[in-house]
Amino acid sequence: MNDSPLILAIDNGTQSVRALLFDARGNLVGKGKQEIEPYFSDRPGWAEQHPDYFWESLGVACDKLWQSTDARPDQIAGVTVTTQRGTVINLDRDGNPLRPAIIWLDQRHARVEGPVPGLWGWLFRLARLEDTIARFREKTQANWIEQNQPEIWAKTHKFLLLSGYLNFRLTGQYRDSTGSQVGYLPFDYKKHSWAGKHDFKWQTMPVTPEQLPDLVAPGDRIGDLLPEAARHLGVPEGLPVIAAASDKACEVLGSGGLSPDIGCMSYGTTATINTTSPRYIEPIRLMPPYPAALPRHYSTEVMIYRGFWMVSWFKREFGLREQKIAEQQGIEPETLFDELVRTVPPGSMGLMLQPYWSPGVREPGPEAKGAILGFGDVHTRAHIYRAILEGLAYALREGKERIEKRSGVPIRKLRVAGGGSQSDAAMQLTADIFGLPAERPHTFETSGLGAAIDAAVGLGLHPDFESAVSAMTRVGRCFYPDPDTHVLYNRLYSEVYLEMYPRLKPIYRKIRDITGYPR
């Protein structure tokens, strides 16, 4: 081990907390991973977790890191944080949590009482956006807390995302990155700042400017590492803590996605397709692009909410056999699940899946449900598994085409990251469905790498983001489309998949009217 400077990237995802060491060439030289319980539910649909649990899990991840690497703490040049999106935390005046964090998977709804007051309400009615704004108000966690726990809201000194909370625990500063602000907050996605005083968001939630952290751009300094935080991480005190961005934004940067012609896909709990653009482009009309991990840039994201959660669902409900065999043979279960996919021909013998296992806001709308069509007596669970992977790829291809239409820039290559990208079968069928090369980055830890790139520029290890991305990212393996398979998939996508949601939408609405689900 040489004495080159290293970056400690903290990646607090939905399933685990990881402490990752990267050098200035993008090599992962140390890793500590602590699996976490994503949430607990006191009531159906709730998803909460104690903020201290995240902090304690980070300490365990760092302990595991230092037990598994030859790198030394005195090599660390700086620390950076990337986290799951949309998880919110209430703190009192002493910086202590007032209640469990509400996790992004939470399904509770606030009451919506009347239209937005004043001119904004009139404009929303004129634009027929009342349902969209009502859903925004329903899903705003601050509204639910104020309505149901008014004593908690009255004591709330700061209302932070998980990233802001961890940055506070590290530095003692109420500061966060503009690149992390994805959630139901009064954020101006065009200007990358808190919304102006006349913005409608202030009229739809009880949050005040004083309750929010100061914002800095990715690559800027959050503050210096506190002595107690340094002991918790096992590193020297006073190290600079550098702003990164949300996990999805960092994943794009860590995949090398600097330009709008590279489609960066995340096969994670939520599946997404993103491009990075200097222009403000709404990938779906009136749905803003999220802030990128690259300062003053935007992520034109289309999201499939449940994404590769559906793969976990399949494995839990139908994959016990493979998991037991893998345990007996000492191999990864994914190896056997890939074999399961390969037993089924492309197109799953006519089985088609629409992956809307959770409703959306606009495309798909709040009435959306999932569907599997084309069952016959030839179909087995292997066909269902392949149809899930194909359905996710179809949905993301539709997202790609929306982005291209809105941006006017064709996507010429794909970079695929996230847990699902480790499946060769998933990568190959992605290339076949899109008709494009699907590239897997050189490291699985692309979110942590993206955060490390932000830190590397902020620390001066690279002069700019272009140099940092060039030095720290590269392609590990490329999967090329099979022309004949692409022809088959192209017909299924164009003639069947794209017809499914428009034709089923009225039926979904009737299901909702009759059963009340989804809300």
C-alpha positions in Angstrom: 0.0 0.0 0.0 1.5 3.4 -1.0 0.9 6.7 0.7 -1.4 8.2 -1.9 -4.3 10.2 -0.6 -7.7 8.4 -0.2 -11.3 9.5 0.1 -13.7 8.1 2.6 -17.1 7.9 0.9 -20.1 7.1 3.1 -23.0 5.5 1.2 -26.2 5.2 3.3 -28.6 3.3 1.0 -31.9 1.6 1.7 -30.4 -1.9 2.4 -27.0 -1.1 3.8 -24.5 1.5 5.0 -21.1 1.3 3.3 -17.8 2.9 4.2 -15.7 3.0 1.0 -12.1 4.1 0.4 -11.2 5.3 -3.1 -7.9 6.5 -4.5 -7.6 9.3 -7.0 -7.7 6.7 -9.9 -11.2 5.5 -8.9 -9.8 2.2 -7.4 -11.8 0.8 -4.4 -9.1 0.1 -1.9 -11.2 -0.7 1.1 -14.9 -1.4 2.0 -16.9 -1.9 5.1 -20.6 -2.9 4.7 -23.2 -3.1 7.4 -26.6 -4.5 6.3 -29.5 -2.5 7.9 -33.2 -3.0 8.4 -34.7 -0.6 5.8 -37.5 0.3 8.1 -40.0 -0.8 10.7 -43.8 -0.3 10.5 -45.9 0.5 13.5 -48.9 0.7 11.1 -49.6 -0.8 7.7 -48.0 1.4 5.0 -45.6 3.2 7.4 -41.9 3.0 6.9 -39.8 4.5 9.7 -36.3 4.1 11.1 -34.5 5.7 14.1 -31.9 8.3 12.9 -29.4 7.1 15.5 -29.6 3.7 13.9 -28.1 5.0 10.7 -25.4 6.8 12.6 -24.6 3.6 14.7 -24.6 1.5 11.5 -22.1 3.9 9.9 -19.8 3.4 12.8 -20.0 -0.4 12.4 -19.4 -0.1 8.7 -16.2 1.9 9.4 -15.1 -0.6 12.0 -15.4 -3.3 9.3 -13.6 -1.2 6.8 -10.5 -0.7 9.0 -10.5 -4.4 9.8 -10.4 -5.4 6.1 -7.9 -3.0 4.5 -4.2 -2.2 4.6 -4.9 1.5 4.1 -4.3 3.8 7.0 -6.6 6.5 8.5 -3.8 9.1 8.1 -4.1 8.6 4.3 -7.7 10.0 4.3 -7.8 13.4 2.6 -11.5 14.0 3.1 -14.9 12.6 3.8 -18.1 12.7 1.7 -21.7 11.5 2.1 -24.3 10.1 -0.3 -27.6 8.7 0.9 -31.0 7.4 -0.1 -33.4 10.1 -1.3 -36.5 11.5 0.3 -36.0 10.3 3.9 -36.8 13.1 6.4 -35.8 13.8 10.0 -37.1 16.3 12.6 -34.5 17.7 15.0 -35.0 19.8 18.1 -32.9 22.9 19.1 -30.2 20.6 20.6 -29.9 18.6 17.4 -31.7 15.6 18.8 -34.3 13.6 16.7 -37.9 14.2 17.8 -39.3 11.1 16.1 -38.2 8.3 13.8 -37.2 9.3 10.3 -39.9 8.8 7.7 -38.3 6.6 5.0 -38.9 7.3 1.3 -40.9 4.0 1.0 -43.5 5.3 3.5 -47.1 5.2 2.1 -49.0 7.4 4.6 -51.0 10.4 3.2 -51.8 13.8 4.7 -55.2 15.3 4.5 -55.8 17.8 1.7 -58.2 20.4 2.8 -59.3 22.7 -0.1 -57.4 24.1 -3.0 -54.1 25.9 -2.8 -55.1 29.5 -1.8 -54.8 32.6 -4.0 -53.5 32.9 -7.5 -51.7 29.6 -7.5 -54.9 27.7 -6.8 -56.6 29.4 -9.8 -53.6 28.6 -12.0 -53.6 25.0 -11.1 -57.3 24.7 -11.8 -56.8 26.4 -15.2 -54.0 24.0 -16.0 -56.0 21.0 -14.7 -53.2 20.2 -12.3 -55.3 20.0 -9.2 -55.0 16.2 -8.9 -51.1 16.4 -9.3 -50.8 19.1 -6.7 -53.2 17.3 -4.3 -51.0 14.2 -4.6 -47.9 16.4 -3.8 -49.6 17.7 -0.7 -50.8 14.2 0.4 -47.2 12.8 0.1 -45.5 15.8 1.8 -44.3 14.3 5.2 -44.3 17.6 6.9 -48.0 18.0 6.3 -48.7 14.6 7.9 -46.5 15.4 10.9 -48.2 18.8 11.5 -51.7 17.3 11.2 -51.1 14.2 13.3 -48.2 15.1 15.6 -48.6 18.9 16.1 -46.5 18.8 19.3 -43.6 17.3 17.3 -43.9 19.9 14.6 -44.0 22.7 17.1 -40.6 21.6 18.5 -39.0 21.0 15.1 -36.0 23.3 14.9 -34.6 21.7 11.7 -36.2 19.5 9.1 -33.5 17.6 7.2 -33.0 14.9 4.7 -30.9 12.0 5.8 -27.9 13.5 4.0 -28.3 16.7 6.0 -28.6 14.8 9.2 -25.4 12.8 8.6 -23.6 15.9 7.5 -24.7 17.6 10.8 -23.5 14.6 12.9 -20.1 14.8 11.1 -19.5 18.6 11.2 -22.0 20.1 13.6 -23.2 22.4 10.7 -26.7 22.5 9.3 -25.5 22.4 5.8 -26.3 20.0 2.9 -25.7 19.6 -0.8 -28.0 21.0 -3.5 -27.4 17.6 -5.2 -29.2 15.8 -2.4 -32.4 17.8 -2.4 -34.9 15.2 -3.8 -38.1 15.0 -1.8 -41.2 16.9 -0.7 -39.5 20.1 0.2 -39.7 23.7 -0.9 -36.8 23.3 -3.3 -36.4 25.2 -6.7 -35.2 22.5 -9.0 -34.4 25.0 -11.7 -32.2 27.3 -9.6 -30.9 24.6 -7.3 -31.8 26.7 -4.2 -34.6 26.9 -1.7 -37.8 28.2 -3.4 -38.4 31.9 -3.7 -40.8 33.4 -1.2 -43.7 33.5 -3.7 -43.3 29.9 -4.8 -46.5 27.8 -4.3 -44.6 25.1 -2.3 -44.5 27.4 0.8 -48.3 27.5 0.7 -48.7 23.7 0.5 -46.6 22.8 3.6 -45.7 24.1 7.1 -41.9 24.2 6.5 -40.2 27.6 7.1 -36.9 28.8 5.7 -35.4 28.7 9.2 -36.1 25.0 9.5 -34.0 24.2 6.4 -30.2 23.7 6.1 -27.9 26.0 4.2 -27.1 24.6 0.8 -23.8 24.2 -1.0 -22.9 22.8 -4.4 -21.4 19.3 -4.9 -17.7 19.5 -4.5 -17.9 22.4 -2.0 -16.9 22.1 1.7 -19.7 21.3 4.2 -17.4 21.7 7.2 -14.7 20.0 9.3 -14.9 16.6 11.0 -15.8 16.9 14.7 -13.6 15.1 17.2 -16.4 12.7 18.3 -17.3 12.0 14.7 -13.7 11.3 13.8 -13.6 8.8 16.6 -16.8 7.2 15.3 -15.3 6.9 11.8 -11.8 5.9 13.0 -10.1 8.8 11.2 -8.3 12.0 12.2 -10.4 14.9 13.4 -10.6 18.1 11.4 -10.7 16.4 8.0 -12.7 18.4 5.4 -16.3 17.0 4.7 -17.1 17.6 1.0 -20.6 17.9 -0.4 -21.7 15.1 -2.8 -25.3 14.4 -3.9 -28.1 11.8 -3.6 -27.2 8.2 -4.3 -28.9 8.1 -7.8 -27.1 11.3 -8.8 -23.8 10.0 -7.6 -24.4 6.7 -9.4 -24.7 8.6 -12.7 -21.5 10.5 -12.0 -19.7 7.3 -10.9 -20.9 5.6 -14.1 -19.1 8.3 -16.2 -22.4 10.0 -17.3 -21.3 13.5 -18.0 -23.3 14.1 -21.2 -26.9 13.8 -22.4 -26.0 11.1 -25.0 -25.1 8.6 -22.2 -28.1 6.9 -20.6 -27.2 5.9 -17.1 -29.5 3.2 -15.7 -29.8 2.1 -12.1 -31.0 -1.4 -11.4 -31.6 -0.8 -7.8 -34.6 -0.9 -5.4 -35.9 1.9 -7.5 -35.0 1.5 -11.2 -34.1 4.7 -13.1 -32.8 6.0 -16.4 -30.9 9.3 -16.3 -28.9 11.6 -18.5 -26.9 14.6 -17.3 -27.6 17.9 -19.0 -26.7 21.5 -18.5 -30.3 22.4 -19.6 -33.4 22.3 -17.5 -35.5 19.6 -19.3 -38.6 18.1 -17.7 -38.4 14.4 -18.8 -42.2 14.2 -18.1 -44.0 17.5 -18.5 -44.3 19.3 -15.2 -42.0 16.8 -13.4 -38.7 18.6 -12.8 -35.3 17.1 -13.5 -33.4 16.4 -10.2 -30.1 18.1 -9.3 -27.1 16.2 -10.7 -23.9 15.4 -8.8 -22.2 17.7 -11.3 -22.7 21.3 -10.2 -25.2 23.4 -12.2 -26.4 20.3 -14.1 -29.6 18.4 -14.1 -30.5 14.7 -14.1 -33.4 14.0 -16.6 -34.7 11.0 -14.7 -37.5 8.6 -15.4 -38.2 6.3 -12.5 -39.8 2.9 -12.0 -40.7 3.2 -8.3 -40.4 -0.4 -7.2 -37.8 -1.4 -9.9 -35.6 -4.2 -8.8 -37.5 -4.5 -5.6 -39.7 -6.7 -7.8 -36.7 -9.0 -8.3 -36.3 -9.2 -4.5 -40.1 -9.8 -4.3 -39.8 -12.7 -6.8 -36.9 -14.3 -4.9 -38.7 -14.0 -1.6 -42.0 -15.5 -2.9 -40.8 -18.0 -5.5 -37.0 -18.4 -5.3 -36.5 -20.4 -2.1 -35.2 -23.4 -4.0 -32.3 -21.4 -5.7 -31.4 -19.7 -2.4 -31.2 -23.1 -0.6 -29.1 -24.7 -3.3 -26.8 -21.7 -3.5 -26.3 -21.9 0.3 -25.5 -25.7 0.1 -23.0 -25.2 -2.8 -21.4 -22.0 -1.4 -22.2 -19.9 -4.4 -24.2 -16.7 -5.0 -27.9 -17.2 -5.5 -27.7 -14.8 -8.5 -25.8 -17.4 -10.4 -28.7 -19.8 -10.2 -31.2 -17.1 -11.0 -29.3 -16.2 -14.1 -29.5 -19.8 -15.1 -33.3 -19.6 -14.5 -33.5 -16.7 -17.0 -31.5 -18.6 -19.6 -33.9 -21.5 -19.6 -36.6 -19.2 -21.1 -36.4 -17.8 -24.6 -36.5 -14.0 -25.2 -40.0 -12.8 -25.0 -40.9 -15.3 -22.2 -43.1 -17.3 -24.6 -45.6 -14.4 -24.8 -45.7 -13.5 -21.1 -45.7 -9.6 -20.8 -45.3 -7.7 -17.6 -46.1 -4.0 -16.9 -43.9 -3.2 -13.8 -46.2 -0.6 -12.1 -46.2 -2.4 -8.7 -46.7 1.1 -7.1 -48.7 4.0 -8.4 -47.1 7.1 -9.9 -47.8 10.8 -10.1 -48.3 11.5 -13.8 -46.8 8.8 -16.1 -47.9 6.4 -14.8 -50.7 8.1 -12.8 -52.0 7.5 -9.3 -54.4 4.8 -10.5 -51.6 2.6 -11.9 -51.2 -1.1 -11.0 -49.0 -3.9 -12.3 -50.1 -6.5 -14.8 -48.9 -9.8 -16.3 -50.6 -10.8 -19.6 -50.4 -13.8 -21.8 -50.4 -16.7 -19.3 -50.6 -20.2 -20.8 -50.0 -23.8 -19.6 -46.4 -23.6 -20.8 -45.4 -20.9 -18.3 -43.5 -21.5 -15.1 -42.0 -19.3 -12.5 -38.9 -19.0 -14.7 -41.0 -17.3 -17.3 -42.3 -14.9 -14.7 -38.8 -14.1 -13.6 -37.6 -13.3 -17.1 -40.8 -11.4 -17.8 -40.1 -9.2 -14.7 -36.6 -8.3 -16.1 -38.0 -7.7 -19.6 -40.8 -5.6 -18.2 -38.4 -3.3 -16.3 -36.3 -2.9 -19.4 -39.3 -2.1 -21.5 -40.4 0.6 -19.0 -36.9 2.1 -18.9 -36.7 2.0 -22.7 -40.0 4.0 -22.8 -38.3 6.4 -20.3 -35.3 6.7 -22.7 -37.5 7.7 -25.5 -39.3 10.3 -23.5 -36.0 11.8 -22.5 -34.8 11.8 -26.1 -38.0 13.5 -27.3 -37.8 16.2 -24.6 -34.1 16.8 -25.0 -33.7 16.4 -28.7 -30.5 14.4 -28.0 -30.3 10.7 -29.0 -28.9 8.3 -26.3 -26.1 6.3 -28.0 -24.9 4.1 -25.2 -26.1 2.7 -21.8 -24.2 2.5 -18.5 -26.0 0.2 -16.1 -25.2 0.2 -12.3 -27.0 -1.0 -9.2 -27.4 -4.5 -7.7 -29.3 -5.8 -10.8 -26.4 -4.9 -13.0 -24.4 -7.8 -11.5 -26.7 -10.2 -13.4 -25.2 -11.0 -16.9 -28.6 -12.2 -18.0 -30.2 -8.9 -17.1 -27.5 -6.9 -18.8 -27.8 -9.0 -22.0 -31.6 -8.7 -22.3 -31.2 -4.9 -21.6 -28.9 -4.6 -24.6 -31.2 -6.7 -26.7 -34.4 -4.7 -25.8 -32.7 -1.2 -26.2 -30.7 -2.3 -29.3 -27.7 -0.5 -27.7 -24.4 -1.6 -26.0 -25.0 -1.9 -22.3 -21.8 -1.1 -20.3 -21.2 -2.2 -16.7 -18.9 0.2 -14.8 -15.6 -1.2 -13.5 -16.9 -1.1 -9.9 -20.1 -2.1 -8.3 -19.9 0.8 -5.9 -20.8 3.5 -8.5 -22.8 5.6 -6.0 -19.8 5.8 -3.6 -17.5 6.4 -6.5 -19.6 9.4 -7.7 -19.4 10.9 -4.2 -15.6 10.3 -4.2 -15.4 12.2 -7.6 -17.2 15.1 -6.0 -14.8 15.0 -3.1 -11.7 14.6 -5.4 -12.5 17.8 -7.2 -13.4 19.6 -4.0 -10.1 18.5 -2.4 -8.0 19.5 -5.5 -7.0 15.9 -6.3 -8.3 16.6 -9.8 -8.6 20.1 -11.4 -12.1 19.7 -12.7 -15.0 17.2 -13.1 -14.0 16.2 -16.6 -10.5 15.2 -15.5 -11.8 13.4 -12.4 -14.4 11.4 -14.4 -11.8 10.5 -17.0 -9.3 9.3 -14.4 -11.7 7.6 -12.0 -14.3 5.9 -14.2 -14.1 3.2 -16.8 -16.1 0.4 -18.4 -15.7 -3.1 -16.9 -17.7 -5.2 -19.4 -19.9 -4.4 -22.4 -22.9 -6.4 -23.5 -23.8 -6.1 -27.2 -27.3 -6.6 -28.6 -28.1 -9.6 -30.7 -29.7 -8.3 -33.9 -32.3 -11.1 -34.2 -33.3 -10.9 -30.6 -33.6 -7.1 -30.8 -36.1 -7.5 -33.8 -38.3 -9.7 -31.6 -38.1 -7.4 -28.6 -38.7 -4.4 -30.8 -42.1 -5.8 -32.0 -43.1 -6.8 -28.5 -42.2 -3.4 -27.2 -43.8 -1.4 -29.9 -46.9 -3.5 -30.7 -47.7 -4.8 -27.2 -45.9 -3.1 -24.3 -46.7 0.4 -25.3 -50.4 -0.5 -25.7 -50.7 -2.0 -22.2 -51.0 1.0 -20.0 -53.3 3.1 -22.2 -55.7 0.2 -22.6 -55.6 -0.9 -18.9 -55.8 2.6 -17.5 -59.7 2.7 -17.5 -59.7 -0.7 -15.8 -57.2 0.4 -13.2 -59.5 3.4 -12.4 -62.5 1.1 -12.0 -60.5 -1.1 -9.6 -59.5 1.9 -7.6 -63.1 3.2 -7.5 -64.4 -0.2 -6.3 -61.7 -1.2 -3.9 -60.2 2.1 -2.9 -56.7 0.8 -3.7 -54.4 2.3 -4.7 -55.4 5.5 -2.9 
